[in-house]
Amino acid sequence: MTPFYAKDTPRDVPPDAPMNVLFVVYPDIVLLDLVGPLQVFTHATKGEGAGPAYRTHVVSLAGGATATNTILPIGTDPLADWLDPHCDVPIHTVVFVGGDGAIPAALDADFVAQATVLARRAGRVCSVCSGALVLAATGLLDGKRAVTHWEDCDKLAADYPAVAVEVDPIFIKDGHVWTSAGITAGIDMALAMIEEDLGKPAAIAMARSLVAPMVRSGGQSQFSAELDRQARDADGLFSPLHAWISDNLARRLTVEDMARECGMSPRNFSRRYANVMGVSPAKALEVVRVDAARDLLATTDKGVKVIAKHCGFQDAERMRRAFLRVARTTPSKYRQQFRLT
């Protein structure tokens, strides 16, 4: 990264100039919390053949090499370079990076004071993972909905009771303030910001460049039901069944159908499935259907009735009841809150 100082930038910034994105770090950050979103913003463009849409900078309290949770340190500029009272360089986005050092960083009065001034200058403020603890220390999360890594949600809620902490989403936008769950969720959040700034084609192009499987909406859960199934079924006994269910969601599936697919009697199948997976086959099927419906509600314009049939609920009322049980909200409210615009 080429060192850059805000005070060296001309005051008259062309309208098509790259937008400044500042990553605020401290000792013992999680490297991927930084480099994932950093990669997204660094290589985003305003269109084919266009120049970079953003100019990225990494800053810390004192500047210089900052330790990460890996063997690689990160070169940074002093945070104070952006606080010169004579500097009016626009700051588009400030990103507070996560890591084990977030707790001491949030208690460092000098660091928090400078970070607060910086954040209040920005048009958009966000955090990755436990960076939400530092962002909360600035007071900018007060009265806002927020999320962080599931391991830190209780601490965020306890230390900052004015913040409305949510455990499930991978990222949340509340006004100009964004927060994201753990590590790779920062990439999802950055892609959503690219969509907000540059449009959906630019976000999709970046996702393809990163070989990301899809542009995920914030409404997806940081608790992956698929990963949970894989963890519980370590021997892969029911992996073929789960793949078959996903391929046949629109059908009316019964326990007998699933038992037949596994080559077992319904009674033996139900018993073994519950022992391995920790839930009944019927409950597992409902969760798979709800997860599929979540994706469609957040990423498509399809009507609720169409989605209900596509995911095997047969009608919208059955899907509504399933959403209330699994997601604790209705499909319409879920779409309003998490739709990827």
C-alpha positions, 0 to 999 in steps of 0.5 A, spaced: 500 500 500 502 506 498 502 511 504 497 517 503 496 523 507 490 526 507 493 533 508 497 532 501 490 531 497 488 537 494 481 541 496 478 541 490 476 533 489 473 531 482 466 528 482 469 522 479 475 521 483 475 515 487 471 514 494 476 514 500 475 508 504 479 508 511 480 501 515 481 502 522 486 497 525 489 496 532 494 490 535 491 483 534 486 484 529 484 478 525 487 479 518 481 476 514 477 481 517 481 486 514 483 483 507 477 481 505 473 487 505 479 491 503 480 486 497 473 488 495 473 495 495 480 495 492 478 492 486 471 495 485 470 499 479 465 503 476 464 499 470 468 495 464 474 499 463 473 504 468 478 506 473 478 504 481 471 506 484 475 507 491 481 509 494 483 504 500 487 506 506 489 503 513 490 507 519 492 506 526 493 510 532 500 511 531 501 508 524 507 504 522 507 496 522 501 493 526 501 486 529 495 481 526 493 475 529 498 471 524 505 472 522 504 478 517 504 485 520 500 490 516 503 497 514 498 503 516 498 510 516 497 515 523 490 516 524 491 523 526 493 524 519 486 524 517 484 529 523 488 535 521 483 541 522 485 544 515 483 537 512 477 537 508 478 531 504 471 527 504 471 520 507 466 516 504 467 509 508 470 508 515 471 500 517 472 498 524 476 491 523 475 486 528 480 481 532 482 479 539 485 486 540 478 490 540 477 489 547 483 493 549 482 498 543 475 500 545 478 501 552 483 506 549 481 513 551 486 516 546 484 511 540 477 512 541 477 519 541 480 520 535 476 514 532 470 518 534 472 524 530 474 520 524 467 516 524 463 522 525 467 525 518 465 519 514 459 518 510 458 511 512 461 507 518 461 500 519 464 494 523 467 487 521 466 482 526 468 484 533 470 491 530 463 493 533 466 493 540 470 499 538 464 502 533 460 502 539 465 505 544 464 511 539 457 512 541 455 511 534 451 505 535 447 508 540 440 506 538 442 502 532 441 495 530 447 491 530 450 485 529 457 482 531 460 475 531 456 470 535 461 469 540 461 477 542 454 478 541 453 477 549 459 482 551 456 487 546 449 487 549 452 487 556 457 493 555 453 497 550 446 497 553 444 502 548 445 498 542 440 493 539 444 487 538 441 482 534 445 475 533 442 472 527 444 476 521 450 476 517 450 484 516 445 489 518 444 496 515 441 501 520 441 508 517 449 510 515 451 505 520 453 498 518 455 492 522 457 485 520 458 478 523 464 474 523 470 474 518 467 472 512 461 476 513 465 482 512 466 480 505 458 480 504 457 486 507 462 490 503 459 487 496 452 490 499 456 496 499 458 496 492 451 494 490 449 500 494 454 505 491 455 502 484 449 498 482 448 490 482 452 489 476 458 491 479 457 487 486 456 481 482 462 482 478 466 483 484 463 476 487 465 473 480 472 475 481 472 473 488 469 466 486 464 467 491 458 463 490 453 468 490 451 475 493 448 474 500 443 478 503 444 481 510 438 477 512 442 470 511 443 467 518 451 467 521 449 460 523 449 456 517 444 450 517 448 446 512 454 447 516 450 444 522 448 438 519 455 437 516 458 437 523 452 433 526 453 428 521 460 427 521 460 420 517 456 423 512 450 418 513 445 423 511 449 427 506 446 424 500 439 425 503 440 432 504 442 433 497 436 430 495 431 434 499 434 440 496 433 438 489 426 436 491 423 441 495 417 443 491 415 436 492 410 434 498 416 430 502 414 425 507 418 421 512 416 415 508 419 418 502 426 420 506 426 413 509 425 410 502 431 414 499 435 412 505 433 405 504 430 404 511 424 403 514 420 409 516 421 407 524 428 406 524 430 412 519 426 417 524 430 414 530 437 414 527 436 421 524 434 424 530 439 420 534 445 423 529 442 430 527 438 432 534 432 434 530 426 430 527 426 429 520 420 433 519 423 439 523 429 438 519 425 439 512 422 445 515 428 448 516 431 447 509 425 450 506 425 456 510 432 457 509 431 456 501 425 461 502 429 466 506 434 466 500 428 467 495 425 473 499 431 477 500 434 476 493 428 476 488 422 479 486 418 473 486 411 473 490 410 470 497 405 465 494 410 463 488 416 462 493 411 458 498 410 453 492 417 453 490 420 451 497 414 446 498 410 449 503 404 449 498 401 455 500 403 462 503 399 461 510 403 454 511 410 458 510 408 464 514 407 459 520 414 455 519 417 462 518 414 464 525 417 457 528 424 458 525 425 465 524 421 468 529 418 473 524 413 473 518 415 472 510 413 479 509 417 482 514 423 478 513 423 481 506 422 488 508 428 488 513 433 484 509 431 484 501 437 486 497 436 492 493 
